[in-house]
Amino acid sequence: MSESSLAELLRSRGLRLTAQRQLVLQAVLELGHATPEQVHSAVREVAAGVNITTIYRTLELLERLGLVTHTHLSHGSPTYHAAGEHQHVHLVCRECGAIDEIDPELLRPLAEQLAAQRGFQVDIGHVALFGVCGQCEDGGRK
């Protein structure tokens, strides 16, 4: 999202574009999947005075604006990524912490079955599957 588009969106909601808002959004876009702490580290490289509370508040605002979304990939902090990205299922390696993505269509049959049998609607964009990635699995066999 360009700076002018972000500024227009914020103005339409009665808000203004601040350096912190711009830096937080830029960090999320550049990092791909990032916790608030990771966003904080990236923002502090440019603006040392930004505190973690500002990061959390800004991420919440950006999510309300529909610019970022979050998922819980572990017991810790939520992980944020750009909302404009295609929906995807997260694959999280319990060994190295790597995060990969797969097409949600792979889970569509399961989601449809759950809807038909249980009336349960799966939010595929928030699904995370935990396991061991191929690199860690290969390394563990040696």
Residue pairs with C-beta under 8 A, 6 or more apart in sequence:
1 9
1 25
1 29
1 67
1 84
3 17
3 22
6 17
6 21
6 22
6 25
6 67
7 16
7 17
9 65
9 67
10 16
10 17
10 21
10 65
11 17
13 65
15 61
19 47
20 43
20 47
20 50
20 54
20 58
21 58
21 61
21 62
23 43
23 46
23 47
23 50
24 39
24 43
24 55
24 58
24 59
24 62
25 62
25 67
25 68
27 34
27 38
27 39
27 42
27 43
28 34
28 39
28 59
28 62
28 68
28 80
28 81
28 82
29 82
30 42
31 38
31 39
31 42
32 81
33 73
33 79
33 80
33 81
33 90
33 99
34 42
34 79
34 80
34 81
35 76
35 77
35 78
35 79
35 80
36 52
36 55
36 56
36 59
36 77
36 78
36 80
37 52
37 77
39 55
39 59
39 80
40 50
40 52
40 55
43 50
43 55
44 50
59 68
59 70
59 80
62 68
63 69
63 70
63 80
63 83
66 83
67 82
67 83
67 84
68 80
68 81
68 82
68 83
69 80
69 81
69 82
69 83
69 125
70 78
70 79
70 80
70 81
71 78
71 79
71 81
71 90
71 125
71 126
71 127
71 128
72 78
72 79
72 126
72 128
73 79
73 90
73 92
73 99
73 128
74 92
79 90
79 99
87 104
87 124
87 125
88 101
88 102
88 103
88 104
88 125
89 101
89 102
89 103
89 104
89 106
89 107
89 124
89 127
89 128
89 129
90 99
90 100
90 101
90 127
90 128
90 129
91 99
91 100
91 101
91 102
91 128
91 129
91 131
91 133
92 98
92 99
92 128
92 129
92 130
92 131
93 99
93 100
93 131
93 132
93 133
93 136
94 130
94 131
94 132
95 132
95 133
95 136
95 140
96 133
96 135
96 136
98 133
98 135
100 133
104 124
104 125
104 127
107 122
107 124
107 127
108 124
110 122
111 121
111 122
111 124
114 120
114 121
114 122
115 121
115 122
132 140
